[in-house]
Amino acid sequence: MRVRLHVKMSVAKTVRVGRKMVLALGVAGLATIAVAQTVPDQSVPSTGLDLPSNLQVFGKADPNIRKPTAIVNDFVITGTDVDQRVAMIVGLQKLNIKPEERDQLKLAMLRQLIDETLQIQEAKANEITVEPKEIEQGFGRVARNFGRTPEEMRTWLKQNGSSERSVKRQIEAEMAWSRLLRRRVNINVGEAEVAAMIKRMEDAKGSDEYHVFEIYQNATSDRAQEVFAGMQKMIQQMRDGSPFDYLARTYSESSTKAQGGDLGWVRPAMLPDALAKAAQEMQPGQVAGPIELPTGFSILYLAEKRQVLMPNPLDAKLSLRQLTINFAAGTTEAQATARAGEFATATQEIKGCGDVAKVAGAQNAEVVDKDGIVLGSLPPALQNLIMPLQIGQVTQPFGTIQDGVRVLVICGRDEPKMANMPSPEQIQEQLEDERVNLRAQRMLRDLRRDALVEYR
């Protein structure tokens, strides 16, 4: 079951990231990130507590010293457990993280292990168990996802400082929690609610909707500053090249973490006002956050936007003819700029794809034909160049001295079909998922409050 969490938020800042996201665990992801701040507010949010401005601390305990071991309701989580989980994440994601980022990751993995322990314990208290055979089957599926046999996966984990026990613990927790939710959460979405949703979608035809991803972390008043600062570090990691979905899978406390934080396509009317405002002010490829919520903080990523029940222009299929000029070794920047200018002037005179061969011969340019290219599969910068062009028109030149300079000629364009209304079953499933996720968050919050956790 895919579960979504929609929560209220207010925009603090935005960071632009590459549009192509990694949505499969362990695959290399975003290569470049540039800052695009809209509201550079770095203030620490209010806790709502009546706190004195001058604090006198009693006792010698240092709250900044946190050892990665804990006893959760008599179950021991060791430093080895934490280290192995960190090693698994770093290895699968092929990360090169800084020492301070590793410390942050260790704290996140400790919290995750604590949550997994609480989930397994609560499931067992309700006479729900996951059989070893089921866990072994789950391990096999994980191994296949990474192109390995179970035995190869065991060897790889051991070589990278992790273990199959760490993976199996996570599998057990996910299975146990899922079964507990199915038993505990009774969500009834009636036909009238589905019909009302369909009516709202029909009324909203042509309005904007947004494909968004989220990293959410719960924060009680005593942890607000800590969580806020941690999320600022996540945004810095994005600037340094860490994929959004890796951070979501690793740090998010929403049930969407398994999907890299994917909330799916949503419309402003389906979201709280502050979240809707954030999405509407963002451009595809931007990240907003840390954003204060009633129960914590979120970082929001806008992947795409489109119009409700209207064709998505990015689904258009193109026939392209590419012309490329290359530069000899030792070409200076001035020489390349002059040659590119000449190439630009010549290619802008192209009158349709039938004219390409003549211009290419005169410019000593290579020609490559590509058919069936989906516009949305191209880099965002190219999408922006191509979107307004008609058949026979030419893009502006683009490229580098090292890779050559190119133009694209639009030879054909198959426009996307009209978007279909989701089925009543799909709408019902989405409404159920939203409610299940909210209930799951409350259940886990209550388990944390009631747990006896001793750090060593």
SULRA-V668864 format. One record per backbone hydrogen bond with DSSP energy under -1.0 kcal/mol. NH is the residue of the N-H (numbers start at 1). CO is the residue of the C=O. If there is no record, write none. Layout:
BEGIN
nh=(NH NH)
co=(CO CO)
END
This chain:
BEGIN
nh=(15 16 17 27 34 41 41 51 65 69 70 71 72 73 75 77 82 83 84 85 86 87 88 89 90 91 92 93 95 102 103 104 105 106 107 108 109 110 111 112 113 114 115 116 117 118 119 120 121 122 123 124 125 127 128 135 136 137 138 139 140 141 142 143 144 145 147 148 153 154 155 156 157 158 159 160 161 162 167 168 169 170 171 172 173 174 175 176 177 178 179 180 181 182 183 184 185 194 195 196 197 198 199 200 201 202 203 204 205 206 207 209 210 211 212 213 214 215 217 219 223 227 228 229 230 231 232 233 234 235 236 237 238 239 240 241 242 247 248 249 250 251 252 253 257 259 260 261 263 266 270 271 276 277 278 279 280 281 285 286 287 288 289 291 293 297 298 299 300 301 302 303 304 306 308 310 315 316 317 318 319 320 321 322 323 324 325 331 336 337 338 339 340 341 342 343 344 345 346 347 348 349 350 352 355 356 359 360 361 362 363 365 366 368 370 373 375 376 377 378 383 384 385 386 387 389 392 393 395 398 400 404 405 406 407 409 410 411 412 414 427 428 429 430 431 432 433 434 435 436 437 438 439 440 441 442 443 444 445 446 447 448 449 450 451 454 456)
co=(287 34 285 24 16 12 39 49 62 67 77 454 75 452 72 70 78 79 80 81 82 83 84 85 86 87 88 89 90 98 99 100 101 102 103 104 105 106 107 108 109 110 111 112 113 114 115 116 117 118 119 120 121 124 123 131 132 133 134 135 136 137 138 139 140 141 144 143 149 150 151 152 153 154 155 156 158 157 163 164 165 166 167 168 169 170 171 172 173 174 175 176 177 178 179 180 181 190 191 192 193 194 195 196 197 198 199 200 202 308 204 306 266 304 264 301 261 299 297 295 220 223 224 225 226 227 228 229 230 231 232 233 234 235 236 238 237 243 244 245 246 247 248 216 254 256 257 256 212 210 267 268 272 273 274 275 276 277 302 283 15 300 13 298 296 217 291 215 288 213 286 211 211 209 207 307 312 313 414 373 412 370 409 368 407 366 405 328 332 333 334 335 336 337 338 339 340 341 342 343 344 346 347 392 352 353 355 356 357 358 359 360 324 322 320 318 316 314 374 375 379 380 381 382 383 386 410 390 408 406 404 400 325 398 323 321 393 319 319 317 423 424 425 426 427 428 429 430 431 432 433 434 435 436 437 438 439 440 441 442 443 444 445 446 447 71 69)
END
